[in-house]
Amino acid sequence: MGPYVYRLAVNLGVLDRYTPDLMTLGPVTTPIEVKDLQKAGILARDDPPRLEGVRVGYQAFPPEGSGAADTMRSSIPTHRQRPVFRRDIPSRQYPLREPIPDPLTLESLCGRMDTYYERGMDFWRSSHEEVMRGQLRQDDALRYMMSSMQIQVPDFFQPPGPSGEHAGGDDED
């Protein structure tokens, strides 16, 4: 390839534009002896020398459907691969894609909004009940601390009665 590249460079005028002292010399090419090619197994030991035939060893394919089988099949040139016939193509499961959803209408949007509203209200109710239970636990703890320290518990801070009203009366805000 060296002489070919040199001829291209000369014909394209590359050597005229750049001075040879600024160009980097490539590697020195050395011819390869016939004996070296025979030792490497490239040429046969016949007279006249000819190219050695392709040696193909035993080749076993991995199990079908594995990643190794796909990799090995992809490394084979396409002109040597076995053609895929229509009968070899696996059958498809229908439908191939998800069905198209119903169009968005005002009625369907209202139904969705009612569902979202109910979910939101349920979440708010459960959160509110949880906060109120926590508040009652805190109130009970504070009343216990006040009574253990012999501090008078105010009327508005008395525990709620069985009807849910505080024992202090109607002086709440």
C-alpha positions in Angstrom: 0.0 0.0 0.0 3.0 2.3 0.5 3.8 2.9 -3.2 0.1 3.4 -3.9 -0.3 6.0 -1.2 2.9 7.7 -2.4 1.5 7.9 -6.0 -1.7 9.4 -4.7 0.1 12.0 -2.7 2.3 13.0 -5.7 -0.7 13.2 -8.0 -2.8 15.2 -5.5 0.1 17.6 -5.0 0.5 16.9 -1.3 4.3 16.6 -1.6 4.4 20.0 -3.4 2.6 21.8 -0.6 4.5 20.3 2.3 8.3 20.2 2.5 9.7 16.7 3.0 11.7 17.8 6.1 8.4 18.7 7.9 6.7 15.4 7.1 7.0 12.3 9.3 8.3 9.2 7.7 6.2 6.1 8.1 7.5 2.6 9.1 10.0 0.9 6.9 8.4 -1.9 4.8 10.2 -5.2 4.6 9.3 -8.0 2.2 8.1 -11.2 3.8 9.9 -14.4 2.7 8.0 -17.4 1.3 9.3 -19.6 4.1 7.9 -17.2 6.7 4.5 -17.3 5.1 4.7 -21.1 5.0 5.6 -21.2 8.7 2.6 -19.0 9.5 0.3 -21.3 7.6 -0.7 -18.8 5.0 1.0 -20.5 2.1 1.0 -24.3 1.4 4.4 -26.1 1.1 3.8 -26.9 -2.5 5.8 -26.0 -5.5 4.8 -23.4 -6.8 3.5 -22.0 -3.5 -0.2 -21.5 -3.2 -2.5 -20.2 -0.5 -3.4 -22.6 2.2 -7.0 -23.7 2.4 -9.3 -22.6 5.1 -9.3 -24.9 8.1 -12.7 -25.2 9.7 -12.9 -27.1 13.0 -16.0 -28.7 14.5 -18.5 -26.1 15.5 -21.4 -26.7 17.8 -24.2 -24.1 18.1 -25.4 -23.2 21.6 -29.1 -23.9 22.5 -31.6 -22.1 20.4 -33.1 -18.9 21.9 -30.1 -18.2 24.1 -28.1 -15.0 23.9 -25.0 -17.0 22.8 -26.9 -18.4 19.8 -28.0 -14.9 18.7 -24.5 -13.6 19.0 -23.0 -16.5 17.1 -25.7 -16.2 14.4 -25.0 -12.5 14.0 -21.3 -13.1 13.5 -22.0 -15.3 10.4 -22.0 -13.2 7.2 -25.5 -12.7 5.9 -24.8 -14.3 2.6 -24.0 -17.6 4.4 -27.0 -17.6 6.8 -29.9 -19.8 6.2 -32.9 -17.8 4.9 -35.9 -17.5 7.2 -39.0 -18.9 5.6 -42.5 -17.7 6.5 -43.3 -21.0 8.1 -40.3 -20.5 10.5 -41.6 -17.1 11.8 -43.3 -17.6 15.1 -47.0 -16.9 15.2 -48.0 -13.5 16.7 -50.4 -13.0 19.5 -53.2 -10.5 18.6 -53.9 -7.7 19.4 -50.4 -6.4 18.8 -50.9 -3.2 20.8 -53.1 -1.9 23.5 -56.6 -1.0 22.5 -57.3 2.7 21.9 -58.9 4.3 25.0 -62.3 5.9 24.8 -62.3 9.5 23.7 -62.2 12.1 26.4 -65.6 13.6 26.7 -67.2 16.0 29.2 -69.2 13.1 30.8 -66.1 10.9 31.2 -64.2 13.8 32.6 -66.9 14.5 35.2 -66.9 10.8 36.2 -63.1 10.9 36.7 -63.3 14.1 38.6 -65.9 12.6 41.0 -63.7 9.6 41.5 -60.7 11.9 42.2 -62.8 14.1 44.5 -64.0 11.0 46.5 -60.4 9.7 46.8 -59.2 13.1 48.0 -62.0 13.4 50.5 -61.3 9.9 51.9 -57.6 10.8 52.2 -58.4 14.1 53.9 -60.9 12.4 56.4 -58.4 9.7 57.3 -55.6 12.3 57.7 -57.9 14.4 59.9 -58.9 11.5 62.1 -55.3 10.5 62.5 -54.3 14.1 63.5 -57.2 14.2 66.0 -56.2 10.9 67.6 -52.7 12.3 68.0 -54.0 15.4 69.5 -56.1 13.4 72.0 -53.0 11.4 73.0 -51.1 14.7 73.5 -53.9 16.1 75.6 -54.0 12.9 77.7 -50.3 13.1 78.3 -50.4 16.8 79.3 -53.3 16.1 81.7 -51.4 13.2 83.2 -48.3 15.4 83.7 -50.4 18.2 85.3 -52.1 15.9 87.7 -48.8 14.1 88.6 -47.3 17.5 89.4 -50.4 18.5 91.4 -51.3 21.4 88.9 -54.9 22.3 88.6 -56.2 21.2 85.1 -58.1 24.0 83.6 -61.8 23.4 82.8 -61.3 23.9 79.0 -58.6 21.2 79.1 -60.8 18.5 80.8 -61.2 15.3 78.8 -64.3 15.1 76.5 -67.3 13.4 78.0 -69.2 10.5 76.5 -71.2 12.9 74.3 -68.0 14.3 72.9 -68.2 17.7 74.7 -65.7 19.0 77.1 -66.6 18.9 80.8 -65.8 22.6 81.1 -69.1 23.7 79.6 -70.0 26.1 76.8 -67.1 28.7 77.3 -65.2 27.4 74.2 -64.5 29.6 71.2 
